[in-house]
Amino acid sequence: MKASHDLSGLVKFLSRDDWAFRFEEVMGAHFWAAMDAFDLEHDEIGAAIGEHWARTLWGCAFEDFLTQVFEPDGQTFVDAYLKRRGWKESIQAKLYMKALSVSVMSLYEVSEIVSGKSFLARDLIRGGTSMLVSEGTATKTLNLWERVAARVVPIGDKHIIAGGLLPFSLEASNALLEGLKALSGKRRRSKAKPSFDDDLLRAAAPLFTHAWLFDVLPKALGQTPLLVQNSDCEDIVFHEVRFPLETGITPEDIVARLEGVAELRQENSQFWNWLGSRLPRRSPRPARSPNAVTTGVTMEDNTAVLGNLELRERFLILSVNSVSRAAKGATLLENVLGKMVRAPLTTIQTIEQMKASKSGRESPPADIPLEVATPLVHAMLDKQYREILDQPVGMLGDLAPRAAIRSKQGREKVAEWLKYLEYRAASCQNPQDPMATYDFSWIWRELKVEDLRR
């Protein structure tokens, strides 16, 4: 017996009459824009994004096709199928097909996930209260506050999602909303506030595919690699410079020699921060490329951390994130330590290589157990986020969070910013990673926006 959500009969029925031609037109509405923009054939798009997402996008187009009303008789494909072949389907299957034929695609924010069972979905386009969605498979991979495009259909006393579910980044979400605003303006021919009703969303179904593809395809094709730079606007390339201790030299000798070096701040008996100059809080150095992001670590007074030193057994290890910092740090240590260390050995990793080396890892390195790493990382994040509350944030229009919460609109933006932080943290591959287990709830309380955490 077929499952109640099995649409294989509908798919086979496509070959009858001229339904296949009509479906191709709907497919074109979903894919032609990306095919033209990236100069790709449909199968080349599938090869770029992978078989899973190719099937998902096909499902999105097919579900859109099921909602189309065709002349001259004003019926949907589902109507035609059930009229001729409905006797072959169960009552549950017919109810599901009928629900799909009047469904709309929308953008939802995910919360209160119960793995293998359900999640809450808040409609980011039409508004309203969150609804409980019964779902088994997707809940095992969804993250808190993730945004997904999907069709939520009511079946009896439950809501379920159809087959075409797409994860949306913040950038893709914004592009989609801009597209919907433009479509709404064309339909209304007025300057009134956009109204995103079901009729608009039904007509706008291809926009969801467009927004997703224009976000995902450039990355899949390697056309817009993100350049990550340190606070000196240098490309991030991780260097580990290992200085073997000379025979007869003890770790205590190294500690004594490093005392008093102005550029070093000792954190414990085996670890130092190598410090640079104090960075401006409100006017950071601009990135040298429009697709570059600048990252860096600072101390409490906003002094840049250029690298770290660690004594590990018979090695003094310098860790930095650029070519020039590796050279400067090595020169500094050679001048300070002289013949106390031998010639250093250097290993280099790009961001991509580091990601590849960590793929599939289920736990941190053995020399940093989770029970040790977690409280250290959480304490560092506490300190970092407490400072950020009084610093300008780009997502808040360059307002500090404490300043932004003074207005209703600012409070809503702060809530979106906090959800974004939580989602990014929850997206770690290892759910036990200290970044993934960090509790952001204190920030919601501190900023008095807990009522918006829904």
Buried (B, 14 or more C-beta within 10 A) or exposed (E): EEEBBBBEBBEEBBEEEEBEEBBEEBBBBBBEBBBEEBEBEBEEBBEBBEEEBBEBBBBBBBBBBBBBEBEEEEBBBBBBBBEEBBEEBEEBBBBBBBBBBEBBBBBBBBBEBEEEEBBBBBBBBBEEEBBBBBBEEBBEEBBBBBBBBBBBBEBEEEBBBBBBBBBBBBEBBEBBBEBBEEBBEEBEEEEEEBEBEEEBBBBBBBBBBBBBBBBBBBBBBEEEEEBBBBBBBBBBBBBBBBBBBBEEBEBEBBBEBBEEBEBBBBEEEBEBBBBBEEBEEEEEEEBEEEEBEBEBBBBEEEBBBBBBBBBEEBBBBBBBBBEEBBBBBBEBBBEBBEEBBEEBEEEEBEBEEEEEEEEEEEEBEEEBEBEEBBEEBBEEBBEEBEEBBEBBBEBBEEBBBBBBBEEEEBBBBBBBBBBBBBBBBBBBEBEEBBBBBBEBEEBBEBBEBEEBBE
